[in-house]
Amino acid sequence: MALSWSLDKLGPLALTAEDCGLILEAIAGPDPKDPTTIPTAFRQRRIRDRRFRLATPRGVTEGLDEAVAENFTQSLTILGKTAAIEEVEFPNLPFETITRTILNAESASAFEEFIEEGKLSELTAPEDRFSAYARTAVLAKDYLRALRLRIIMAKALDEMLSTYDAIVAPTYKSTATPIGQQFRHPTERVTGDITGAAGNGAGLPSISVPNGFTRSGLPTGIQFMGKAGDENAVLSIACRFQSLTDWHKQHPSGLT
């Protein structure tokens, strides 16, 4: 189901980063029925012979759940064995505003018939019965401005990443929601995530892998985001991290 046709992306979900690469080989490439695909196929090629150069956004641990911040800091220590890590300042651009404006406008268009027929009232989540109406109020001039800024954003990120193999950051600012508890509103989970907003808006390859648990057993994750078209570097770094840890082999237990 489409949400935002210029932001939607397909990606594999697997037990290991290497498995994700194998699946990506199978699903990547041209599709005559999908004009958004590119003609280039993907072949996984692990980078094994060099020390990676990674960057972490300045202030990335601010506002994180305590366990998320602790696990991320420990992960950086582990990555330091195989990579040089530096702090980096993101370009001064409204990444979240750009990406969310595009998403809101395109999702309102994609679900136009659904909204106009009043089917929002049939949704089970109370907050979802009203949020889509606000998206229909996005002005065309704001959407077009966001598309223009998106090009500037992509160029700025490409320049920032030119000397790094990937940006490393927590996957989410909070832990996973326990089974049996109400899911938090999606917007609350992504607000303040400059890495996610920038990568989504510019279409950059990114992978999330497990990097620990909270004291109560809730999982946390770490993400690696690379340059456009450089999936092999992102996958190689994630594979390297998983070769040094075994979080991807562990399972939450005792959660209610």
Protein Blocks (a to p, Z undefined) as FASTA:
>chain_A
ZZblmlgccddddfbfklmmmmmmmmgccdfklmkbcfbdcdddddfkbccdddddehkl
goiafklmmmmmmmmmmmmmmpccdddddddddfklmmmmmmmmmmmmmmmmmmmnopmm
mpmblklmmmmmmmmmpcfklmmmmmmmmmmmmmmmmmmmmmpfbdcddfbfbdcddehi
acddfklmmgoplklmmmmmnopacddddebdcfkopacdddddddehilmmmmmmmmmm
mmmpcklmpccehiZZ
